[in-house]
Structures are given as structure tokens and as C-alpha cells.
Amino acid sequence: MEIQNPFEDLFKRLDRIESYLLEIKDLKPLPIEPDLEFLTRKKTAKLLDISLPTLNSWTKKGAVPALRIQDSVRYRKEDVINSLEEVRTLKYKRG
């Protein structure tokens, strides 16, 4: 009958814990929230180079997402920039 070292299982577990800790050490922490910059209606309209009535219309249509804080409307700068779409033009051949 073979006698096992009582600490052998403990050493294996400690090795696994050590490897997990080394992996965790190399991980970068997840950001809690990306840069949250809130814009007023006026600043948002200026950023997009549009009038306040146009911004209001786009907000009602859902083209530019907005947040309401009591009686105020605010726009997340990231959302405003992400709502922009690239315009692709078609090239026509003559002849």
C-alpha cells in the first residue's frame, strides 16, 4: 500500500490558485462607463450645425437619441456622434 503525501493535493490547489492570480493580474479592469459628456440642446445643435427646431424634429423622429432629466433635455455626446451616418454617393458612368 502506497502512502500519499497529505500536502500533495494542497500544493496542486495552491498552484492553480497562483496561476489564476497571475491571469487576473494581467487583465485590464473594465471601464465602468465610457466618457459621459452630456450636451444641452443648444450645444448639440451647434455641434451638428443645425437649428434648434431641426434638432427637435430629429429627436422626435428618433434620429438623435435624447434623455430627459425632469424638465431638461440632454444628449450624450457619444450618442449624437454615433447617430451620424456616412453618406455614400453613387458614381455614374457617362456614355
DRENTOR-266977 format. One record per atom (N, C-alpha, C): atom name; x, y, z. Coordinates in pm, 1 decimal. Layout:
atom, x, y, z
CA, X, Y, Z
...
//
This chain:
atom, x, y, z
N, 83.5, -116.2, 0.0
CA, 0.0, 0.0, 0.0
C, 89.7, 124.9, 0.0
N, 55.2, 218.8, -87.4
CA, 135.4, 339.9, -104.2
C, 79.3, 452.1, -18.2
N, 166.3, 521.2, 52.3
CA, 123.7, 631.1, 137.0
C, 140.4, 760.7, 56.9
N, 32.4, 840.0, 48.8
CA, 37.2, 966.0, -24.8
C, 72.3, 1080.0, 69.2
N, 140.6, 1173.7, 10.2
CA, 175.1, 1292.7, 84.4
C, 46.3, 1373.0, 107.7
N, 10.6, 1404.7, 232.5
CA, -114.2, 1475.8, 258.2
C, -114.3, 1618.4, 201.0
N, 4.2, 1671.2, 174.8
CA, 12.8, 1808.0, 123.6
C, 12.6, 1815.3, -28.8
N, 20.0, 1699.8, -94.2
CA, 25.5, 1698.2, -240.4
C, -98.4, 1764.4, -302.3
N, -214.6, 1727.8, -255.4
CA, -339.4, 1788.6, -306.2
C, -342.3, 1938.6, -276.7
N, -296.6, 1975.4, -159.9
CA, -291.6, 2116.0, -121.6
C, -197.5, 2194.3, -213.1
N, -81.7, 2138.7, -246.3
CA, 13.1, 2205.1, -336.2
C, -45.1, 2222.6, -476.3
N, -118.0, 2123.5, -523.8
CA, -181.5, 2134.1, -656.1
C, -283.0, 2248.4, -657.1
N, -361.5, 2253.4, -552.4
CA, -460.9, 2360.3, -543.3
C, -394.6, 2498.0, -536.2
N, -287.9, 2507.0, -459.3
CA, -216.6, 2634.1, -449.7
C, -156.1, 2675.0, -584.4
N, -106.5, 2578.1, -659.9
CA, -53.6, 2607.7, -793.9
C, -162.4, 2662.7, -884.9
N, -282.1, 2603.2, -878.3
CA, -394.0, 2652.2, -960.0
C, -434.7, 2793.6, -918.1
N, -439.3, 2816.5, -789.3
CA, -474.2, 2950.0, -740.0
C, -370.3, 3051.0, -786.0
N, -243.8, 3013.7, -778.8
CA, -137.2, 3104.0, -822.0
C, -150.2, 3136.5, -971.4
N, -180.1, 3038.3, -1053.8
CA, -194.2, 3063.6, -1197.6
C, -315.6, 3152.8, -1225.0
N, -425.5, 3133.0, -1152.2
CA, -542.5, 3220.3, -1168.1
C, -509.1, 3364.7, -1130.3
N, -437.0, 3380.5, -1019.9
CA, -399.6, 3514.7, -975.7
C, -309.2, 3583.5, -1077.9
N, -218.6, 3509.8, -1138.5
CA, -131.9, 3568.1, -1241.2
C, -211.9, 3610.2, -1363.9
N, -313.3, 3531.1, -1400.2
CA, -400.4, 3567.9, -1511.9
C, -478.9, 3693.8, -1479.3
N, -532.7, 3701.1, -1360.1
CA, -611.8, 3816.0, -1319.0
C, -525.4, 3941.8, -1315.4
N, -402.3, 3928.0, -1270.6
CA, -312.0, 4042.0, -1261.1
C, -290.5, 4107.5, -1397.2
N, -287.2, 4027.0, -1503.6
CA, -262.7, 4078.6, -1638.1
C, -386.9, 4136.8, -1704.3
N, -504.4, 4111.8, -1647.8
CA, -627.4, 4165.0, -1706.0
C, -640.8, 4313.5, -1675.9
N, -693.2, 4385.5, -1774.4
CA, -719.1, 4527.6, -1753.4
C, -860.5, 4541.5, -1699.0
N, -879.8, 4630.6, -1603.6
CA, -1016.1, 4647.3, -1549.9
C, -1108.5, 4705.7, -1655.9
N, -1233.3, 4662.6, -1653.0
CA, -1332.8, 4714.1, -1745.9
C, -1373.3, 4854.3, -1703.6
N, -1386.6, 4943.2, -1800.7
CA, -1431.4, 5076.9, -1762.1
C, -1575.4, 5071.9, -1713.9
N, -1604.8, 5148.2, -1611.6
CA, -1741.0, 5149.1, -1557.0
C, -1836.3, 5210.7, -1658.3
N, -1801.8, 5322.7, -1712.1
CA, -1881.6, 5391.3, -1814.2
C, -1786.4, 5465.4, -1904.9
N, -1813.7, 5464.6, -2033.5
CA, -1730.8, 5546.2, -2121.1
C, -1748.8, 5694.0, -2086.4
N, -1666.6, 5774.6, -2147.1
CA, -1670.1, 5918.1, -2119.9
C, -1812.1, 5970.6, -2137.8
N, -1874.3, 6006.8, -2026.5
CA, -2011.1, 6056.5, -2030.7
C, -2008.9, 6208.7, -2032.4
N, -2034.7, 6262.7, -2148.4
CA, -2045.3, 6406.9, -2159.3
C, -2185.7, 6437.8, -2209.0
N, -2258.8, 6514.7, -2129.1
CA, -2395.0, 6549.5, -2164.5
C, -2397.4, 6688.6, -2225.6
N, -2475.0, 6703.9, -2331.3
CA, -2485.3, 6830.9, -2401.4
C, -2626.6, 6886.3, -2388.3
N, -2636.4, 7017.3, -2382.3
CA, -2766.6, 7082.6, -2384.4
C, -2818.2, 7081.5, -2528.3
N, -2942.6, 7122.9, -2547.2
CA, -2999.5, 7131.0, -2682.1
C, -2918.7, 7228.8, -2766.6
N, -2882.3, 7341.4, -2705.3
CA, -2809.3, 7444.8, -2777.8
C, -2671.9, 7394.3, -2823.5
N, -2599.3, 7328.0, -2732.3
CA, -2466.2, 7276.5, -2766.8
C, -2475.3, 7165.2, -2870.3
N, -2578.9, 7082.3, -2860.2
CA, -2596.9, 6973.6, -2956.1
C, -2626.5, 7029.0, -3095.3
N, -2714.5, 7129.4, -3101.8
CA, -2746.4, 7192.0, -3230.5
C, -2621.9, 7256.3, -3290.7
N, -2541.4, 7318.3, -3206.4
CA, -2418.1, 7381.7, -3254.6
C, -2320.6, 7275.2, -3304.4
N, -2308.4, 7165.0, -3231.7
CA, -2219.5, 7056.1, -3272.3
C, -2259.3, 7001.0, -3409.4
N, -2389.0, 6986.8, -3431.1
CA, -2438.8, 6932.0, -3557.7
C, -2457.6, 7039.5, -3664.6
N, -2440.6, 7165.8, -3625.9
CA, -2457.4, 7279.4, -3716.6
C, -2598.9, 7281.4, -3776.0
N, -2696.2, 7269.0, -3686.3
CA, -2837.1, 7272.4, -3725.9
C, -2912.0, 7367.3, -3632.1
N, -3035.3, 7400.0, -3666.5
CA, -3116.6, 7486.9, -3581.4
C, -3182.5, 7405.1, -3470.6
N, -3229.9, 7475.0, -3367.0
CA, -3299.5, 7406.9, -3257.4
C, -3427.9, 7338.1, -3304.0
N, -3508.1, 7400.2, -3394.2
CA, -3626.6, 7328.0, -3443.4
C, -3590.6, 7199.6, -3520.1
N, -3480.7, 7202.9, -3595.4
CA, -3438.2, 7081.9, -3667.1
C, -3396.9, 6974.5, -3567.3
N, -3322.6, 7013.2, -3464.1
CA, -3282.3, 6916.8, -3360.5
C, -3405.4, 6858.1, -3292.3
N, -3503.0, 6940.4, -3263.5
CA, -3627.2, 6893.6, -3202.1
C, -3697.2, 6791.5, -3291.9
N, -3701.4, 6821.6, -3420.0
CA, -3764.7, 6730.6, -3516.1
C, -3689.7, 6597.7, -3522.6
N, -3558.8, 6604.4, -3530.4
CA, -3477.0, 6482.0, -3537.0
C, -3491.0, 6399.9, -3409.7
N, -3502.9, 6469.1, -3295.5
CA, -3519.0, 6398.7, -3168.4
C, -3653.3, 6326.2, -3164.6
N, -3759.2, 6394.2, -3209.7
CA, -3892.2, 6331.2, -3211.9
C, -3895.5, 6210.4, -3304.3
N, -3821.4, 6217.0, -3415.6
CA, -3816.1, 6104.7, -3510.7
C, -3726.6, 5991.0, -3460.8
N, -3646.0, 6018.1, -3357.3
CA, -3556.9, 5916.1, -3303.7
C, -3421.6, 5912.4, -3372.4
N, -3394.2, 6008.8, -3459.5
CA, -3266.0, 6012.1, -3530.1
C, -3151.2, 6047.8, -3435.8
N, -3180.9, 6130.9, -3336.0
CA, -3081.7, 6169.4, -3235.6
C, -3140.8, 6135.5, -3098.9
N, -3084.1, 6034.5, -3029.4
CA, -3140.2, 5995.0, -2900.2
C, -3116.9, 6102.3, -2793.5
N, -3218.2, 6124.6, -2710.9
CA, -3210.4, 6226.1, -2605.3
C, -3253.0, 6165.3, -2472.0
N, -3214.0, 6233.3, -2366.5
CA, -3251.9, 6193.7, -2230.9
C, -3324.5, 6309.5, -2165.4
N, -3426.6, 6278.4, -2090.5
CA, -3499.0, 6382.9, -2018.0
C, -3462.1, 6371.1, -1870.8
N, -3420.6, 6484.1, -1814.5
CA, -3391.2, 6492.8, -1672.0
C, -3484.8, 6600.0, -1616.7
N, -3590.3, 6557.4, -1553.4
CA, -3700.0, 6644.4, -1509.3
C, -3750.3, 6725.4, -1628.6
N, -3733.7, 6856.6, -1627.0
CA, -3783.4, 6938.8, -1737.6
C, -3678.4, 6964.8, -1844.6
N, -3556.7, 6912.9, -1825.8
CA, -3446.4, 6939.3, -1918.6
C, -3424.7, 6823.3, -2013.8
N, -3379.5, 6855.4, -2133.4
CA, -3342.3, 6753.1, -2231.3
C, -3191.2, 6759.5, -2247.7
N, -3126.5, 6643.0, -2241.2
CA, -2982.2, 6635.3, -2258.3
C, -2950.1, 6527.2, -2361.1
N, -2836.7, 6543.5, -2424.0
CA, -2789.4, 6448.7, -2524.7
C, -2651.5, 6399.5, -2483.1
N, -2632.7, 6267.7, -2490.8
CA, -2498.2, 6214.4, -2467.4
C, -2417.3, 6240.0, -2593.3
N, -2300.4, 6301.0, -2578.2
CA, -2217.8, 6335.8, -2693.0
C, -2186.7, 6211.7, -2776.3
N, -2157.4, 6101.3, -2709.8
CA, -2126.7, 5975.2, -2779.7
C, -2245.0, 5930.4, -2866.1
N, -2368.1, 5943.2, -2812.2
CA, -2487.7, 5904.2, -2887.4
C, -2508.5, 5993.5, -3009.1
N, -2483.3, 6123.6, -2990.9
CA, -2500.7, 6218.9, -3101.3
C, -2403.7, 6184.9, -3214.0
N, -2278.2, 6160.8, -3179.6
CA, -2177.2, 6128.2, -3281.4
C, -2209.5, 5994.9, -3348.2
N, -2254.5, 5896.8, -3270.4
CA, -2288.6, 5765.7, -3326.5
C, -2412.5, 5770.6, -3415.4
N, -2497.4, 5872.7, -3397.8
CA, -2618.5, 5881.0, -3479.6
C, -2589.9, 5933.9, -3620.3
N, -2471.8, 5988.5, -3639.9
CA, -2435.1, 6037.6, -3772.8
C, -2410.5, 5920.0, -3865.7
N, -2455.8, 5930.0, -3987.7
CA, -2435.9, 5825.0, -4086.3
C, -2355.2, 5879.0, -4202.7
N, -2270.3, 5794.9, -4255.4
CA, -2190.6, 5834.8, -4370.6
C, -2277.9, 5834.1, -4495.2
N, -2264.8, 5936.9, -4574.6
CA, -2339.6, 5945.1, -4699.8
C, -2252.3, 5886.3, -4809.6
N, -2306.3, 5789.7, -4878.4
CA, -2231.2, 5726.1, -4987.5
C, -2290.4, 5771.7, -5119.6
N, -2205.1, 5821.7, -5202.6
CA, -2252.5, 5869.7, -5332.9
C, -2229.2, 5762.0, -5437.3
N, -2315.2, 5761.6, -5535.2
CA, -2301.8, 5666.7, -5646.1
C, -2228.1, 5734.1, -5760.3
N, -2141.6, 5658.6, -5822.4
CA, -2070.1, 5711.9, -5937.5
C, -2139.7, 5659.5, -6062.8
N, -2179.3, 5752.6, -6145.2
CA, -2246.8, 5715.9, -6268.0
C, -2148.8, 5724.8, -6386.0
N, -2161.2, 5628.6, -6476.3
CA, -2077.9, 5631.3, -6595.9
C, -2154.0, 5699.9, -6706.2
N, -2086.0, 5785.2, -6776.6
CA, -2148.7, 5851.2, -6890.3
C, -2122.6, 5768.2, -7015.4
N, -2218.7, 5774.4, -7102.4
CA, -2192.5, 5715.3, -7232.5
C, -2269.1, 5597.3, -7255.6
//
